Amino acid sequence: MNDDILLCETDGRGVATVTLNRPEIHNALNGELIAALTATFVRLDADDTVRTVILTGAGKSFSAGANLNYMKQAAGQSEAENLADARKVAAMFHALNTMRHPTVARVNGAAYAGGTGLIACCDIAVGADHAQFAVTEVRIGIAPSTISPYLLAVMGPRAARRYWLTAERFGVAEALRYGLLHDAAPAAELDAAVAAVVDNLLLGGPGAIASCKALAQQLHGPVTAEMRERTAAGIARIRATDEGREGLSAFLEKRKPSWQAEVLS
C-alpha cells in the first residue's frame, strides 16, 4: 500500500481507520487508490484482531469519485480494457460490502459518484451536516453501473432513479431521508458521533456481528420454508460456538462477556 494515498491505523481495541489521503484532489479515485483500497479491505477482513473498520477522507471531502485523469485514460481504452478495469472497481466495492467486520463511513465532506458508492457499501454512515452528495455519471455520458447495486439497496429505486438521472446535488437532509446516511452531526461533533457508534459495535460478539451482516445480505423477499430453515440452522450454529456459549454464560452470570472485557478494560 502506498501510504501517501491511503492510510490505515488500528488502535488497541481493534478499531481500524482507513483514510483516503488525496485531499488536494478531494480524495478522488484512480487505479492505484482502488488497488490499495481493495488490498486493505481484504487484509482487514482476514484479521481476527480487527473489530470495526472506519472509512473516511482526509481534508474537506470524503471522496469526489473517479479522478478526471483516470476517466480520461479510460476513454482512450478499448471495451476489453475498460471491462478489465471496471472489474477491479467492482471488486473493491464488493470487498468493502462483504467484509465480516462492521464498517462505518465517517463522511467528513462531499461525496460524489464512486464516493457515494463507498458510503453505501458501509454498514453504518455518519456524516458532517455540511456534506453534499451527487451521483454524477450521466453528466459525463456514462452510468453508475458498479455502484448501482449498493446505492439501490440503501436508497431504494424511487430515489435512485431521480438522483441517477438528474445528477443533482443533495444535502444531508435528503441523504438521511433516503437512507444513504444514518446520522449527521456538526463537523466539530462528527468524531464523537462516530465514536458513539463504534462503542456500541464493540459490545457485540464478533462472530454474531458477522452472522448478522450475512443475514442482512442474504435474506430478501417472502419468508419461505427455505428461509425459515436457513435462519433456524444459522441460530443453531452460532449458539454452539464458543462465542455463543460465552455470551449466554455471561448473561446468566451477570458479567461482561469476554469480547467486551477486551475493549472496555
PAKE-735996 format. One record per residue: x, y, z of N, C-alpha, C, O, CB in turn; residue in three letters. Coordinates in steps of 0.1 Angstrom, whole numbers, padded with zeros to 4 digits, always signed. Last residue first. Glycine has a CB too. Example, Ala and Ser with C-alpha at 12.3 -4.5 7.8 and 13.67 -1.06 7.14 Angstrom:
residues 2
+0128-0022+0071+0137-0011+0071+0129+0000+0079+0134+0011+0080+0141-0006+0057SER;+0132-0057+0078+0123-0045+0078+0132-0033+0078+0142-0033+0085+0113-0045+0090ALA;
***
This chain:
residues 265
-0118-0028+0292-0109-0028+0304-0100-0016+0304-0092-0015+0314-0101-0041+0305SER;-0132-0029+0269-0136-0019+0279-0128-0019+0291-0130-0010+0300-0150-0023+0283LEU;-0122-0048+0253-0122-0035+0248-0126-0024+0258-0123-0012+0256-0131-0034+0236VAL;-0124-0072+0267-0111-0069+0260-0111-0055+0256-0100-0049+0255-0111-0078+0248GLU;-0149-0073+0277-0138-0071+0287-0126-0067+0279-0118-0059+0285-0136-0083+0295ALA;-0163-0080+0254-0164-0067+0259-0153-0063+0269-0148-0052+0269-0178-0066+0266GLN;-0155-0106+0250-0151-0097+0240-0153-0082+0244-0147-0073+0239-0159-0099+0227TRP;-0165-0120+0273-0150-0118+0271-0147-0107+0261-0137-0100+0263-0144-0131+0267SER;-0193-0103+0288-0187-0114+0280-0172-0110+0277-0168-0098+0278-0195-0116+0267PRO;-0197-0092+0322-0195-0088+0308-0189-0100+0300-0180-0108+0306-0185-0076+0307LYS;-0223-0109+0342-0209-0103+0339-0208-0099+0325-0216-0103+0316-0198-0113+0344ARG;-0244-0126+0350-0244-0112+0352-0230-0105+0352-0226-0097+0361-0251-0108+0366LYS;-0246-0152+0343-0237-0149+0355-0236-0134+0358-0229-0130+0367-0224-0155+0352GLU;-0262-0151+0321-0267-0158+0333-0259-0154+0345-0265-0154+0356-0267-0173+0330LEU;-0244-0137+0304-0257-0131+0307-0263-0137+0320-0268-0130+0328-0267-0134+0295PHE;-0222-0155+0303-0220-0141+0308-0234-0135+0312-0235-0128+0323-0213-0132+0298ALA;-0235-0176+0290-0229-0178+0303-0228-0164+0310-0231-0162+0322-0216-0185+0303SER;-0240-0165+0265-0251-0169+0273-0247-0171+0288-0254-0167+0297-0257-0183+0268LEU;-0214-0159+0256-0224-0148+0257-0235-0152+0266-0240-0144+0274-0229-0145+0243GLY;-0202-0184+0255-0197-0174+0264-0207-0163+0266-0209-0158+0277-0184-0168+0258GLU;-0217-0196+0235-0218-0202+0249-0213-0192+0259-0218-0190+0270-0209-0215+0249ARG;-0210-0180+0213-0224-0181+0217-0225-0187+0231-0233-0181+0239-0231-0190+0208GLY;-0182-0185+0212-0187-0172+0215-0201-0172+0220-0205-0165+0229-0186-0163+0202GLU;-0181-0212+0206-0175-0207+0219-0181-0194+0222-0184-0191+0234-0160-0207+0218ASP;-0213-0222+0191-0199-0217+0191-0194-0213+0204-0202-0212+0214-0198-0205+0181THR;-0239-0228+0192-0230-0239+0195-0215-0235+0195-0206-0243+0198-0232-0251+0186ALA;-0252-0206+0182-0254-0210+0197-0243-0220+0201-0240-0220+0213-0268-0215+0199ARG;-0246-0208+0155-0239-0198+0163-0241-0200+0178-0232-0197+0186-0244-0184+0160ILE;-0263-0229+0147-0248-0230+0145-0241-0220+0155-0231-0224+0161-0245-0227+0131ARG;-0288-0221+0153-0283-0233+0159-0268-0233+0159-0261-0237+0168-0289-0245+0153ALA;-0291-0199+0136-0290-0196+0151-0285-0209+0158-0278-0207+0168-0304-0192+0156ILE;-0289-0212+0111-0280-0202+0115-0279-0200+0130-0268-0199+0135-0283-0189+0108GLY;-0311-0229+0111-0298-0235+0111-0287-0225+0115-0277-0229+0121-0294-0241+0097ALA;-0331-0209+0110-0330-0219+0121-0316-0225+0122-0311-0226+0133-0341-0229+0120ALA;-0325-0197+0085-0323-0189+0098-0323-0198+0110-0316-0195+0120-0335-0179+0099THR;-0330-0219+0068-0317-0213+0068-0315-0205+0081-0304-0205+0087-0316-0203+0056ARG;-0357-0224+0073-0347-0234+0076-0333-0228+0077-0325-0232+0086-0348-0245+0066GLU;-0369-0200+0064-0370-0204+0078-0360-0214+0082-0354-0214+0093-0385-0210+0080ARG;-0362-0202+0037-0356-0191+0045-0357-0195+0060-0348-0192+0068-0363-0178+0042MET;-0376-0224+0029-0362-0225+0028-0355-0214+0037-0345-0216+0043-0358-0223+0013GLU;-0402-0215+0033-0397-0226+0041-0382-0227+0041-0376-0230+0051-0404-0240+0036ALA;-0400-0179+0031-0403-0192+0026-0398-0203+0036-0392-0200+0046-0397-0194+0012THR;-0410-0149+0034-0404-0158+0043-0409-0172+0039-0419-0177+0043-0409-0155+0058VAL;-0402-0129+0004-0411-0136+0014-0404-0146+0022-0393-0151+0019-0422-0143+0006PRO;-0371-0109+0003-0383-0115-0002-0392-0122+0008-0389-0120+0020-0380-0125-0013GLY;-0339-0119+0015-0348-0109+0008-0360-0116+0004-0360-0128+0001-0340-0103-0004HIS;-0310-0125+0031-0324-0127+0032-0332-0115+0026-0332-0104+0030-0328-0127+0047LEU;-0283-0117+0027-0288-0130+0021-0303-0130+0021-0309-0137+0012-0283-0142+0028GLN;-0276-0095+0041-0273-0095+0027-0280-0107+0020-0282-0106+0008-0258-0096+0025GLN;-0283-0100+0067-0289-0088+0061-0287-0089+0046-0295-0083+0038-0282-0076+0067ALA;-0268-0123+0073-0283-0124+0072-0288-0112+0064-0297-0114+0056-0289-0125+0086LEU;-0242-0112+0073-0246-0122+0063-0261-0123+0062-0266-0124+0050-0240-0136+0067ALA;-0245-0096+0096-0242-0090+0083-0246-0099+0072-0251-0095+0061-0227-0086+0082LYS;-0249-0115+0116-0259-0105+0113-0257-0099+0099-0267-0097+0092-0259-0094+0124CYS;-0224-0128+0115-0236-0135+0111-0248-0126+0108-0255-0128+0098-0241-0145+0123SER;-0208-0108+0125-0205-0113+0111-0218-0121+0106-0221-0120+0094-0193-0122+0111ALA;-0219-0106+0150-0220-0094+0141-0218-0099+0127-0225-0095+0118-0210-0083+0145ILE;-0211-0130+0161-0226-0127+0160-0228-0116+0150-0237-0116+0142-0231-0123+0173ALA;-0184-0128+0161-0190-0138+0153-0205-0135+0151-0210-0137+0140-0188-0152+0159GLY;-0181-0106+0180-0176-0105+0166-0182-0115+0157-0186-0112+0145-0161-0107+0166PRO;-0207-0095+0200-0198-0106+0197-0194-0105+0183-0202-0104+0174-0204-0119+0200GLY;-0209-0060+0208-0214-0072+0202-0203-0082+0200-0192-0079+0199-0221-0069+0189GLY;-0196-0037+0217-0203-0045+0227-0208-0058+0221-0211-0067+0229-0214-0037+0232LEU;-0186-0024+0195-0176-0032+0202-0183-0040+0213-0177-0049+0219-0166-0023+0208LEU;-0208-0009+0187-0204-0021+0179-0195-0030+0187-0195-0042+0185-0197-0016+0166LEU;-0208+0011+0206-0219+0001+0205-0215-0011+0198-0219-0022+0202-0232+0007+0200ASN;-0185+0025+0198-0186+0019+0212-0197+0009+0212-0196-0002+0219-0189+0031+0222ASP;-0192+0033+0172-0182+0023+0174-0183+0017+0188-0181+0005+0189-0168+0029+0172VAL;-0211+0053+0179-0215+0041+0171-0205+0030+0173-0209+0019+0175-0215+0045+0156VAL;-0195+0071+0193-0206+0065+0199-0211+0053+0192-0215+0043+0198-0218+0075+0200ALA;-0177+0078+0173-0172+0071+0184-0183+0064+0192-0182+0053+0197-0164+0080+0194ALA;-0193+0094+0156-0188+0081+0151-0183+0072+0163-0185+0060+0163-0176+0084+0142VAL;-0198+0115+0173-0209+0107+0168-0204+0094+0163-0211+0084+0165-0216+0115+0157ALA;-0172+0125+0177-0179+0120+0189-0191+0111+0184-0194+0101+0190-0184+0131+0197ALA;-0166+0133+0151-0158+0122+0157-0165+0116+0169-0165+0104+0171-0144+0128+0162ASP;-0185+0154+0148-0185+0142+0139-0178+0131+0146-0183+0119+0146-0179+0145+0126LEU;-0185+0179+0159-0190+0168+0167-0190+0154+0160-0195+0144+0165-0204+0171+0172GLU;-0177+0197+0141-0170+0196+0153-0174+0184+0162-0166+0181+0171-0171+0209+0161ALA;-0197+0194+0121-0184+0189+0118-0176+0188+0131-0168+0178+0133-0177+0199+0109ALA;-0228+0182+0135-0219+0193+0131-0205+0188+0130-0201+0178+0136-0220+0204+0141PRO;-0241+0151+0121-0236+0159+0133-0229+0171+0127-0223+0170+0116-0228+0151+0143ALA;-0263+0124+0113-0255+0135+0110-0252+0143+0122-0259+0143+0132-0262+0144+0099ALA;-0270+0089+0104-0269+0100+0114-0261+0112+0108-0253+0109+0099-0264+0096+0127ASP;-0271+0074+0081-0279+0070+0093-0281+0082+0102-0291+0084+0108-0274+0058+0100HIS;-0273+0081+0046-0268+0083+0059-0277+0078+0070-0289+0078+0068-0265+0098+0061LEU;-0290+0070+0027-0276+0070+0024-0268+0073+0037-0257+0067+0039-0272+0080+0013LEU;-0318+0072+0032-0310+0061+0037-0295+0060+0034-0289+0051+0038-0316+0048+0033GLY;-0334+0093+0025-0333+0082+0016-0324+0071+0020-0321+0061+0012-0329+0087+0002TYR;-0330+0111+0047-0344+0107+0043-0343+0094+0034-0352+0085+0036-0351+0118+0036ARG;-0303+0115+0047-0309+0109+0058-0323+0103+0054-0326+0092+0058-0310+0118+0070LEU;-0300+0129+0022-0293+0116+0025-0298+0108+0036-0299+0096+0036-0278+0120+0027ALA;-0316+0151+0027-0321+0141+0017-0313+0128+0019-0319+0117+0018-0319+0146+0003GLU;-0300+0163+0047-0314+0160+0050-0320+0150+0040-0326+0140+0044-0323+0173+0049ALA;-0276+0167+0034-0277+0157+0045-0291+0154+0047-0294+0142+0050-0270+0163+0057VAL;-0283+0173-0001-0276+0175+0012-0279+0164+0022-0284+0154+0018-0280+0189+0017GLY;-0274+0168-0036-0284+0169-0025-0276+0169-0012-0265+0165-0011-0294+0156-0025PHE;-0271+0177-0070-0265+0176-0057-0277+0176-0046-0287+0182-0048-0256+0188-0054ARG;-0282+0157-0098-0283+0169-0089-0276+0167-0076-0276+0155-0071-0297+0174-0087GLU;-0285+0138-0117-0272+0141-0112-0271+0153-0103-0260+0159-0102-0262+0142-0124ALA;-0309+0129-0127-0307+0143-0127-0292+0147-0124-0288+0157-0128-0316+0150-0117THR;-0306+0101-0126-0310+0107-0138-0307+0122-0139-0302+0127-0149-0325+0105-0141LEU;-0299+0095-0100-0291+0090-0111-0294+0097-0123-0284+0100-0131-0293+0075-0113TRP;-0320+0107-0086-0306+0112-0084-0297+0107-0095-0287+0113-0098-0301+0110-0070TYR;-0343+0092-0094-0342+0106-0095-0328+0111-0095-0324+0118-0104-0349+0113-0083ARG;-0337+0065-0090-0340+0070-0103-0338+0085-0104-0332+0090-0114-0354+0066-0107ARG;-0333+0065-0062-0322+0062-0071-0325+0067-0085-0316+0073-0091-0319+0047-0071ALA;-0359+0069-0052-0349+0080-0050-0337+0078-0059-0331+0087-0065-0344+0080-0036ALA;-0369+0044-0061-0375+0057-0065-0365+0068-0063-0364+0077-0073-0388+0060-0056ARG;-0354+0022-0051-0355+0025-0066-0360+0039-0069-0355+0045-0079-0363+0015-0073PRO;-0332+0028-0023-0345+0024-0029-0346+0029-0043-0339+0038-0047-0357+0029-0021GLY;-0309+0033-0009-0317+0044-0012-0331+0041-0018-0341+0048-0017-0311+0053-0022MET;-0296+0008-0006-0298+0017+0006-0308+0028+0003-0314+0033+0013-0284+0023+0009VAL;-0298-0006-0030-0301-0013-0018-0303-0003-0006-0312-0006+0002-0290-0022-0014ALA;-0288+0013-0048-0302+0009-0049-0306+0002-0036-0318+0004-0032-0304-0001-0061LEU;-0261+0014-0041-0270+0026-0039-0284+0022-0039-0293+0028-0032-0267+0037-0049LEU;-0254-0012-0048-0253-0008-0034-0261+0005-0031-0267+0006-0021-0238-0005-0031TYR;-0258-0013-0076-0265-0023-0067-0265-0018-0052-0274-0021-0045-0258-0037-0068PRO;-0242+0009-0086-0257+0009-0086-0263-0001-0077-0273+0002-0071-0262+0007-0100SER;-0215+0010-0089-0221+0014-0076-0236+0012-0075-0241+0013-0064-0217+0029-0073ILE;-0212+0002-0115-0206-0006-0104-0211-0002-0090-0211-0011-0081-0191-0004-0105THR;-0228+0022-0130-0230+0008-0130-0224+0001-0118-0232-0007-0112-0224+0002-0143SER;-0238+0049-0135-0232+0045-0123-0233+0030-0120-0238+0025-0110-0238+0052-0111PRO;-0229+0057-0169-0239+0053-0159-0231+0048-0147-0220+0044-0148-0248+0042-0165ALA;-0219+0086-0189-0218+0072-0185-0229+0069-0175-0237+0078-0171-0204+0069-0180ILE;-0218+0114-0196-0222+0104-0206-0220+0090-0202-0219+0081-0211-0214+0107-0218GLY;-0213+0131-0176-0202+0129-0185-0205+0117-0194-0196+0111-0200-0189+0126-0177ILE;-0237+0131-0162-0232+0144-0167-0220+0142-0177-0217+0151-0184-0228+0153-0155ARG;-0241+0106-0153-0247+0109-0166-0242+0123-0171-0243+0125-0183-0262+0110-0164VAL;-0226+0105-0128-0221+0099-0140-0227+0103-0153-0221+0105-0163-0222+0084-0139GLU;-0231+0115-0102-0229+0125-0113-0226+0119-0127-0223+0126-0137-0217+0134-0110THR;-0247+0117-0076-0244+0106-0084-0243+0112-0099-0253+0113-0106-0254+0094-0084VAL;-0238+0135-0047-0244+0135-0060-0239+0123-0067-0228+0118-0065-0240+0148-0068ALA;-0238+0155-0017-0238+0142-0024-0243+0144-0038-0251+0153-0040-0246+0131-0016PHE;-0223+0172+0011-0231+0172-0002-0228+0159-0009-0218+0153-0008-0227+0185-0011GLN;-0221+0181+0045-0218+0173+0034-0228+0174+0023-0240+0176+0025-0217+0158+0039ALA;-0226+0194+0069-0224+0203+0057-0222+0194+0044-0220+0200+0033-0213+0212+0059HIS;-0228+0177+0089-0240+0182+0085-0239+0192+0073-0249+0196+0067-0247+0190+0096ASP;-0210+0146+0084-0210+0160+0088-0222+0167+0082-0225+0165+0071-0196+0167+0085ALA;-0225+0114+0089-0220+0125+0081-0219+0138+0088-0228+0141+0097-0227+0126+0068GLY;-0222+0079+0090-0225+0091+0098-0218+0103+0091-0206+0102+0088-0219+0090+0113VAL;-0234+0048+0083-0228+0060+0077-0232+0072+0086-0244+0074+0088-0233+0062+0063ALA;-0228+0013+0084-0234+0025+0091-0227+0037+0085-0215+0037+0083-0232+0024+0106ILE;-0217-0005+0065-0229-0008+0073-0236+0004+0079-0248+0004+0080-0225-0018+0084ASP;-0208+0006+0032-0206+0005+0047-0219+0002+0054-0229+0006+0049-0200+0019+0052CYS;-0217+0010+0007-0211-0003+0010-0208-0005+0025-0206-0016+0029-0199-0005+0002CYS;-0224+0037+0006-0234+0027+0005-0230+0013+0009-0237+0005+0013-0240+0027-0009ALA;-0198+0049+0006-0207+0051+0017-0218+0040+0017-0220+0034+0028-0214+0065+0016ILE;-0189+0041-0020-0182+0037-0008-0191+0038+0005-0190+0029+0013-0169+0045-0006LEU;-0208+0055-0036-0208+0040-0035-0200+0035-0023-0205+0025-0017-0201+0035-0048GLY;-0201+0081-0032-0214+0076-0026-0215+0061-0026-0221+0056-0017-0226+0082-0034THR;-0177+0080-0046-0177+0083-0032-0190+0079-0025-0190+0074-0014-0174+0097-0030GLY;-0185+0076-0072-0179+0065-0065-0178+0067-0050-0178+0058-0043-0166+0061-0070GLY;-0204+0105-0069-0202+0093-0078-0197+0081-0069-0204+0077-0060-0192+0096-0089ALA;-0192+0123-0041-0198+0122-0054-0195+0109-0061-0185+0103-0058-0194+0134-0062TYR;-0193+0139-0011-0191+0125-0017-0199+0125-0030-0211+0126-0030-0196+0114-0007ALA;-0179+0163+0011-0186+0160-0001-0183+0146-0006-0171+0141-0004-0183+0170-0012ALA;-0172+0152+0045-0174+0162+0035-0181+0156+0022-0187+0146+0023-0162+0170+0031GLY;-0169+0130+0061-0164+0143+0066-0167+0155+0057-0165+0166+0060-0149+0143+0069ASN;-0183+0104+0071-0184+0112+0059-0181+0127+0063-0190+0134+0068-0198+0111+0053VAL;-0173+0075+0079-0172+0088+0086-0172+0098+0075-0161+0101+0069-0159+0089+0096ARG;-0189+0045+0078-0184+0056+0069-0185+0069+0078-0195+0073+0082-0193+0057+0056ALA;-0180+0015+0092-0186+0028+0095-0180+0038+0086-0168+0040+0086-0185+0032+0110VAL;-0185-0020+0094-0179-0009+0088-0187+0004+0090-0199+0004+0089-0177-0011+0073THR;-0179-0051+0111-0187-0039+0109-0180-0027+0104-0168-0025+0108-0195-0035+0122PRO;-0163-0078+0093-0163-0068+0104-0173-0057+0101-0175-0053+0089-0148-0062+0106HIS;-0166-0090+0069-0173-0096+0080-0173-0087+0093-0182-0088+0101-0166-0109+0084ARG;-0173-0073+0038-0164-0075+0050-0172-0080+0062-0183-0076+0065-0157-0062+0053MET;-0188-0068+0016-0189-0081+0022-0180-0084+0034-0179-0095+0039-0187-0092+0011THR;-0182-0042+0008-0196-0045+0012-0197-0059+0019-0206-0060+0027-0204-0046-0001ASN;-0155-0043+0003-0160-0035+0014-0173-0039+0018-0176-0040+0030-0160-0020+0010LEU;-0155-0060-0019-0146-0063-0007-0151-0056+0005-0151-0061+0016-0132-0061-0010ALA;-0171-0047-0037-0175-0060-0032-0168-0063-0019-0173-0068-0009-0174-0071-0042HIS;-0156-0025-0044-0168-0023-0037-0173-0036-0030-0178-0036-0019-0179-0018-0047PHE;-0134-0039-0056-0132-0030-0045-0145-0028-0037-0145-0030-0025-0126-0017-0049MET;-0147-0051-0078-0141-0060-0067-0138-0051-0055-0139-0057-0044-0127-0066-0072ALA;-0153-0029-0094-0164-0037-0088-0159-0046-0076-0165-0048-0066-0170-0046-0098ALA;-0127-0022-0101-0135-0013-0094-0146-0020-0086-0149-0018-0075-0141-0002-0103VAL;-0120-0045-0116-0112-0041-0104-0120-0031-0095-0120-0033-0083-0099-0034-0109LYS;-0139-0043-0137-0139-0055-0128-0131-0052-0115-0135-0056-0104-0134-0067-0135ARG;-0130-0021-0150-0143-0020-0143-0144-0032-0133-0150-0030-0122-0155-0020-0152ALA;-0107-0031-0162-0106-0020-0152-0118-0020-0144-0117-0018-0131-0103-0007-0159ASP;-0118-0049-0180-0108-0053-0170-0107-0043-0159-0106-0047-0147-0095-0056-0177ALA;-0134-0031-0195-0140-0042-0187-0131-0047-0177-0135-0049-0165-0144-0054-0196LEU;-0115-0016-0208-0124-0009-0198-0131-0020-0189-0133-0018-0177-0135-0001-0206ASN;-0104-0035-0224-0095-0028-0214-0104-0022-0203-0101-0023-0191-0086-0018-0220GLU;-0126-0040-0240-0120-0051-0232-0111-0045-0221-0112-0050-0210-0111-0060-0241ALA;-0130-0015-0253-0140-0021-0244-0134-0032-0235-0138-0033-0223-0152-0026-0252GLU;-0099+0004-0250-0108-0005-0257-0119-0009-0248-0117-0008-0235-0101-0017-0264SER;-0093+0038-0239-0091+0023-0239-0102+0016-0247-0112+0022-0249-0091+0018-0225GLN;-0098+0064-0235-0089+0060-0246-0087+0045-0247-0079+0041-0256-0076+0067-0245GLY;-0113+0066-0213-0119+0070-0225-0111+0066-0237-0116+0064-0248-0122+0085-0226ALA;-0095+0060-0193-0105+0050-0196-0111+0053-0210-0114+0044-0217-0115+0050-0185ALA;-0081+0085-0192-0074+0073-0196-0084+0062-0201-0081+0055-0211-0065+0068-0185GLN;-0101+0101-0182-0096+0104-0195-0089+0092-0200-0090+0088-0212-0087+0116-0194LYS;-0104+0090-0156-0115+0088-0166-0110+0091-0180-0115+0085-0189-0126+0098-0162MET;-0079+0098-0146-0083+0083-0146-0094+0081-0156-0094+0071-0164-0087+0078-0132TYR;-0082+0125-0147-0072+0119-0155-0074+0104-0156-0071+0098-0167-0058+0121-0149ASN;-0103+0128-0128-0105+0131-0142-0095+0125-0151-0098+0120-0162-0105+0146-0143LEU;-0111+0101-0104-0102+0112-0109-0104+0115-0124-0105+0106-0131-0087+0109-0105ASN;-0143+0092-0092-0131+0089-0101-0124+0102-0105-0130+0112-0108-0136+0082-0114ALA;-0152+0108-0061-0153+0098-0071-0141+0096-0080-0130+0099-0075-0165+0101-0080GLY;-0145+0125-0041-0151+0131-0053-0154+0121-0064-0158+0124-0075-0143+0142-0058ALA;-0149+0118-0007-0143+0114-0020-0152+0119-0031-0164+0119-0031-0143+0098-0021SER;-0149+0137+0015-0149+0123+0017-0143+0117+0004-0132+0110+0005-0163+0117+0020PHE;-0131+0168+0019-0140+0159+0012-0139+0145+0016-0128+0141+0021-0138+0160-0003SER;-0111+0182+0033-0125+0187+0033-0135+0178+0027-0147+0179+0030-0126+0200+0025LYS;-0089+0158+0048-0092+0172+0043-0107+0175+0043-0114+0170+0052-0087+0173+0029GLY;-0094+0124+0040-0085+0135+0046-0090+0148+0040-0095+0148+0029-0070+0132+0043ALA;-0122+0103+0048-0114+0110+0038-0106+0121+0045-0110+0127+0055-0122+0116+0027GLY;-0129+0069+0060-0131+0084+0059-0121+0090+0049-0114+0083+0043-0129+0090+0073THR;-0141+0041+0077-0137+0047+0064-0139+0061+0063-0151+0066+0065-0143+0039+0052LEU;-0134+0019+0102-0140+0032+0099-0133+0037+0086-0121+0036+0084-0136+0043+0110ILE;-0142-0013+0114-0134-0005+0104-0142+0008+0101-0153+0008+0098-0133-0013+0090VAL;-0137-0034+0142-0145-0024+0135-0136-0017+0125-0125-0015+0128-0153-0015+0144THR;-0119-0054+0150-0133-0054+0155-0142-0045+0147-0154-0049+0145-0133-0051+0169ARG;-0091-0073+0143-0099-0062+0139-0113-0064+0144-0119-0074+0141-0098-0059+0124VAL;-0080-0098+0148-0078-0088+0158-0086-0075+0155-0088-0066+0164-0063-0084+0160THR;-0083-0113+0125-0092-0116+0136-0090-0106+0147-0099-0105+0156-0089-0129+0141ASP;-0082-0103+0093-0075-0101+0105-0085-0102+0117-0094-0094+0119-0069-0086+0105ASP;-0095-0103+0069-0089-0116+0073-0082-0115+0087-0078-0125+0092-0078-0120+0063ALA;-0103-0077+0065-0113-0087+0067-0107-0100+0072-0114-0107+0080-0120-0090+0053ASP;-0078-0065+0061-0086-0062+0074-0096-0073+0076-0098-0077+0087-0092-0048+0073LEU;-0073-0074+0035-0064-0077+0046-0071-0075+0060-0069-0084+0069-0051-0067+0046ARG;-0094-0064+0020-0092-0079+0021-0083-0082+0033-0086-0092+0040-0085-0084+0008VAL;-0090-0036+0023-0102-0043+0028-0101-0058+0030-0105-0063+0039-0114-0040+0018PHE;-0064-0034+0012-0066-0031+0026-0079-0037+0031-0079-0042+0042-0067-0016+0028THR;-0069-0041-0015-0059-0049-0007-0061-0046+0008-0060-0056+0016-0045-0045-0011ALA;-0087-0020-0022-0091-0034-0023-0082-0043-0014-0087-0051-0006-0090-0039-0037THR;-0071+0003-0018-0083+0001-0010-0087-0014-0010-0090-0020+0000-0095+0009-0015LEU;-0052-0001-0038-0048+0000-0024-0060-0003-0015-0059-0010-0004-0042+0013-0021ALA;-0067-0001-0061-0060-0013-0058-0056-0013-0043-0057-0023-0036-0047-0014-0066ALA;-0076+0026-0060-0086+0015-0060-0079+0002-0056-0084-0006-0048-0092+0013-0074ILE;-0052+0040-0062-0060+0040-0049-0070+0029-0048-0073+0023-0038-0067+0054-0048LEU;-0045+0033-0088-0036+0030-0077-0044+0030-0063-0042+0021-0055-0025+0040-0076GLU;-0066+0042-0104-0063+0028-0104-0054+0024-0092-0057+0014-0086-0055+0024-0116GLY;-0083+0066-0083-0077+0062-0095-0073+0048-0094-0076+0042-0084-0064+0071-0098ASN;-0106+0089-0068-0102+0075-0070-0094+0074-0083-0099+0080-0094-0113+0066-0070LEU;-0101+0118-0048-0106+0112-0060-0099+0098-0062-0088+0096-0058-0103+0121-0072ALA;-0097+0135-0026-0097+0120-0024-0103+0113-0036-0110+0103-0034-0104+0117-0011ASN;-0095+0161-0035-0108+0157-0029-0109+0141-0028-0120+0136-0030-0119+0162-0037HIS;-0070+0167-0042-0079+0164-0053-0092+0157-0048-0098+0149-0054-0073+0155-0064ILE;-0058+0170-0018-0056+0181-0028-0065+0179-0040-0067+0188-0047-0041+0181-0032GLU;-0062+0147-0003-0070+0159-0001-0069+0169-0011-0079+0177-0014-0067+0165+0013PRO;-0059+0118-0004-0055+0127-0015-0063+0140-0014-0071+0143-0023-0058+0119-0029ARG;-0063+0095+0013-0054+0106+0017-0049+0113+0004-0037+0114+0001-0042+0101+0024ASN;-0087+0078+0031-0083+0082+0017-0075+0095+0018-0080+0105+0024-0096+0084+0007LEU;-0081+0058+0058-0083+0072+0054-0078+0074+0039-0067+0072+0036-0076+0082+0063THR;-0094+0037+0081-0089+0037+0067-0092+0051+0062-0103+0055+0061-0094+0026+0058VAL;-0089+0025+0112-0094+0037+0105-0086+0037+0092-0074+0039+0091-0091+0050+0113THR;-0100-0002+0133-0091+0002+0121-0097+0014+0114-0109+0014+0111-0089-0009+0111ALA;-0100-0012+0164-0107-0003+0155-0098+0002+0145-0088+0010+0148-0114+0009+0163VAL;-0088-0027+0184-0091-0034+0172-0100-0025+0162-0106-0031+0153-0098-0046+0174GLY;-0080-0014+0206-0093-0020+0207-0097-0028+0194-0106-0036+0194-0105-0010+0210ARG;-0057-0001+0199-0056-0012+0208-0069-0020+0210-0069-0031+0214-0052-0008+0221GLY;-0062+0008+0164-0059+0011+0178-0060-0002+0186-0062-0013+0181-0069+0021+0183ASP;-0047+0010+0132-0056+0002+0141-0052+0004+0155-0041+0003+0159-0055-0013+0137THR;-0047+0028+0102-0042+0026+0116-0052+0019+0124-0064+0021+0123-0039+0040+0122GLU;-0039+0036+0070-0046+0027+0078-0040+0025+0092-0028+0021+0092-0047+0013+0070CYS;-0041+0057+0041-0036+0055+0055-0045+0045+0062-0057+0044+0060-0036+0068+0063LEU;-0032+0063+0009-0041+0056+0017-0035+0053+0031-0024+0048+0031-0046+0043+0011LEU;-0012+0078-0004-0026+0079-0009-0036+0073+0000-0048+0076-0001-0027+0074-0023ILE;+0012+0072+0009+0009+0086+0005-0006+0088+0001-0011+0099+0003+0018+0090-0006ASP;+0014+0046+0013+0010+0053+0024+0007+0068+0021+0000+0075+0029+0020+0053+0035ASP;+0005+0022-0008+0012+0035-0009+0006+0044+0002-0005+0049+0001+0011+0042-0023ASN;+0008-0012+0000+0000+0000+0000+0009+0012+0000+0018+0013+0007-0009+0000+0012MET;
***
